[in-house]
Amino acid sequence: MSNAILLTDYEAAPLVKMTSRRLSRLAKQGKAPCVILPDGEIRFREADLTAWVEQHLQPAKEGGADG
C-alpha cells in the first residue's frame, strides 16, 4: 500500500461535494472507494475518490438550464 494520507469522512466529503454522512453511507454500501481499518473505522484516499468521481462523470445534456 502506498503512503497516501488517509482522510476521515469529514475531511474527504468536501472533495466530492457531498456530506460526510452520505459519503460514509456510500462507503458502507460498497458504492464509494474506502479503506477499512482493523478497528472498523472507514478512511478515504484522495486519489481513489478523484478516480471514482471521474468514472461517474456524465456529459452535460444539451438544452439544459444554461442552454
C-alpha contacts under 8 A as a table, 3 or more apart, distances in Angstrom:
res1	aa1	res2	aa2	distance
4	A	45	R	6.62
5	I	45	R	6.47
5	I	46	E	7.92
6	L	43	R	5.60
6	L	44	F	5.40
6	L	45	R	5.28
6	L	46	E	7.88
7	L	10	Y	7.83
7	L	11	E	5.60
7	L	12	A	5.75
7	L	43	R	5.30
7	L	44	F	4.93
7	L	45	R	6.18
7	L	46	E	7.57
8	T	11	E	5.17
8	T	12	A	6.06
8	T	42	I	7.06
8	T	43	R	5.06
8	T	44	F	6.36
9	D	12	A	5.06
9	D	13	A	5.73
9	D	20	S	5.01
9	D	21	R	7.53
9	D	23	L	6.64
9	D	24	S	6.11
9	D	42	I	7.54
9	D	43	R	6.63
9	D	44	F	7.08
10	Y	13	A	5.60
10	Y	14	P	7.63
10	Y	19	T	7.83
10	Y	20	S	5.08
11	E	14	P	6.78
11	E	15	L	7.90
12	A	15	L	5.48
12	A	16	V	7.18
12	A	20	S	7.43
12	A	44	F	6.56
12	A	45	R	7.97
12	A	46	E	7.16
13	A	16	V	5.54
13	A	17	K	6.11
13	A	18	M	5.39
13	A	19	T	5.60
13	A	20	S	4.96
13	A	23	L	6.28
14	P	17	K	4.77
14	P	18	M	6.21
14	P	19	T	7.32
15	L	18	M	8.00
15	L	46	E	7.76
15	L	49	L	7.81
15	L	50	T	7.99
16	V	49	L	7.22
16	V	50	T	7.76
16	V	53	V	7.22
18	M	22	R	6.61
18	M	23	L	6.71
19	T	22	R	5.30
19	T	23	L	6.33
20	S	23	L	5.11
20	S	24	S	6.00
21	R	24	S	5.17
21	R	25	R	6.13
22	R	25	R	5.04
22	R	26	L	6.17
23	L	26	L	5.14
23	L	27	A	6.20
23	L	32	A	7.18
24	S	27	A	5.09
24	S	28	K	6.22
24	S	42	I	7.61
25	R	28	K	5.13
25	R	29	Q	6.25
26	L	29	Q	5.05
26	L	30	G	6.26
26	L	31	K	5.01
26	L	32	A	5.30
27	A	30	G	5.02
27	A	31	K	5.58
27	A	32	A	4.48
27	A	33	P	6.23
27	A	34	C	6.12
27	A	42	I	7.87
28	K	31	K	7.53
28	K	32	A	7.95
29	Q	32	A	7.72
30	G	33	P	7.20
32	A	49	L	7.62
32	A	52	W	7.29
33	P	44	F	7.05
33	P	48	D	6.22
33	P	49	L	6.53
33	P	52	W	7.16
34	C	42	I	6.49
34	C	43	R	5.74
34	C	44	F	4.82
34	C	45	R	7.04
34	C	48	D	7.73
35	V	42	I	5.79
35	V	43	R	5.11
35	V	44	F	5.91
35	V	45	R	7.73
36	I	39	D	7.95
36	I	40	G	5.72
36	I	41	E	5.75
36	I	42	I	4.71
36	I	43	R	6.34
37	L	40	G	5.23
37	L	41	E	5.27
37	L	42	I	6.30
37	L	43	R	7.40
38	P	41	E	7.39
44	F	48	D	7.39
44	F	49	L	7.30
45	R	48	D	5.33
45	R	49	L	6.45
46	E	49	L	5.20
46	E	50	T	6.13
47	A	50	T	5.10
47	A	51	A	6.18
48	D	51	A	5.22
48	D	52	W	6.11
49	L	52	W	4.93
49	L	53	V	6.20
50	T	53	V	5.26
50	T	54	E	6.24
51	A	54	E	5.02
51	A	55	Q	6.21
52	W	55	Q	5.19
52	W	56	H	6.51
53	V	56	H	5.21
53	V	57	L	6.29
54	E	57	L	5.37
60	A	64	G	7.84
61	K	64	G	5.98
62	E	67	G	6.65
63	G	66	D	7.18
63	G	67	G	4.49
64	G	67	G	5.11
